[in-house]
Amino acid sequence: MLPAANVKFTPFTEDMKKTHTILIPGMLPMHFSLLQAALVSCGYKAEVLHNTGREVIETGLKYVNNDICYPALLVIGQLINALESGKYDLEHTALIITQTGGGCRASNYIYLLRKALEKAGLTHIPVISLNVNGLEQQPGFHLDASMVHKFLAAVVYGDTLMYLTNKTRPYEVVHGAADRLAQKWLARLSEAFKSGKAQALGTIKQLTKAIAHEFADLPITNKEKIKVGIVGEIYIKYAALGNNNLEAFLQRQNCEYMLPGLMNFIMYCVDTYLTDYKLYGGSFIKYSVNKSAMWYLKYMEGILHQALSIAPFSPPATYEETKAMAKGVIGYGNNMGEGWLLTAEMLELVHSGYTNIICAQPFGCLPNHIAGRGMINKIKEIAEEANILALDYDASAARVNQENRIKLMLATAK
């Protein structure tokens, strides 16, 4: 899977910070627009990609073997498609991609991307690995504590806006009011990040509560809606490119749908090392660092939940409450990919009234098939009312078949 040993790839240098635009693959629209603003506030030029459609999938199929993880195919397809679009100055463009370092194939995306760049004749395009594990470093990109704090602030704002918009949109009296309010706050927060006025803890508390109060003031109806929870592999459940615009489809079906926040997954990633240390041992220094990071994340989660507690809203379960729901159901050592968190999020959604659940997973994703599809019967033993649909997504999956299966699920819900 690694690029040829004799191929030289261009590093992202300190000088490139001023001259190069960093392209970010899209996933969560609200979160990523704020993450882009946070990155810009650190002195970088950045742009989140919005190119979608069949052309992106075909580009991915051209440069990535079709038996690899579907999210990798989509992310790489989106990046290469953007480079080949003619929109960007390829002498002053760089790419960024996350690298988890876990057992999931996501750790290899960066090597697959470089292999694709080699095939496309674009080895001069620098690729930045966004990771906290020291897997790969670039001389011109420094993920320091200040940047991490800004990113986490963006996640708290993003989770706040996503949750409140999803809770309000199905019941709004004035069509489009919730989305317009979300866009207003996204613009305000982006400017606050760029001017360095969004990341102070006191400011985060103040602004998240202000957001919640403004959403609470929107006029709504009390009509009953079918409630649908969405879980699954992190990219497929969040990215419209990965799930064939699942959220837009559910909106057309007049449903209220809910997605677990990104903060849950970040806390799970940190908690994974703590669990592995307890089960298998390891570096005590890394354990101590992750334990401190977990304390900090719980503090940030507390800010988020304070805002989501403003009437008439009620917050979702905390990370620890969600984790407790998986106890005795699936082992915490099952932490490849989304692991036990996927099972726990389904249980939490059922507990919160979202008894109809779509488990969106890439075809052939082993962790998702075990902790998602493989746990459906167990979950139904605990919660008989659970109505769970596991949906596979890949380049050859027909959207009409997926949507028909969702309609059948909704018909059962009615």
Buried (B, 14 or more C-beta within 10 A) or exposed (E): EEBEEEEEBBBBBEEBBEEBBBBBBBBBBBBBBBBBBBBBBBEBBBBBBEBBEEBBBEBBBBBBEEEBBBBBBBBBBBBBBBBBEEEBEEEEBBBBBBBBBBBBBBBBBBBBBBBBBBBBEBBEBBBBBBBBEEEBEBEBBEBEEEBBBBBBBBBBBBBBBBBBBBBBBBBBEEEEBBEEBBBEBBEBBBEBBBEEEBBEEEEBBEBBBBBBEBBBEBEBEEEEEBBBBBBBBBBBBBBBBBBBBBBEBBBEBEBBBBBBBBBBBBBBBBBBBBBBBEEEEBEEEBBEBBBEBBEEBBEBBEBBBBBBEBEEBEBBBBBEEBBBBBEEBBEBBBBBBBBBBBBBBBBBBBBBEBBBBBBBBBBBBBBBBBBBBBBBEEBBEBBEEBBBBBBBBBBEBEEEEBBEBBEEBBEEEE
